[in-house]
Amino acid sequence: MRLKPAFAEIVKGVYGAEAKTIDFRMK
């Protein structure tokens, strides 16, 4: 289960980047 925290960080980073892109498009 040591891999889970790192994986969560990667997912969070990718999700954050996508959320910014979507937010930018909506504005």
Backbone hydrogen bonds, N-H to C=O, Kabsch-Sander energy under -0.5 kcal/mol:
donor,donor_aa,acceptor,acceptor_aa,energy
4,K,1,M,-1.0
6,A,2,R,-0.6
7,F,3,L,-2.3
8,A,4,K,-2.8
9,E,5,P,-2.0
10,I,6,A,-2.1
11,V,7,F,-2.6
12,K,8,A,-2.7
13,G,9,E,-2.4
14,V,10,I,-2.7
15,Y,11,V,-3.1
16,G,12,K,-2.5
17,A,13,G,-2.2
18,E,14,V,-2.5
19,A,15,Y,-2.8
20,K,16,G,-2.1
21,T,17,A,-2.0
22,I,18,E,-2.7
23,D,19,A,-2.7
24,F,20,K,-2.5
25,R,21,T,-2.1
26,M,22,I,-2.2
27,K,23,D,-1.4
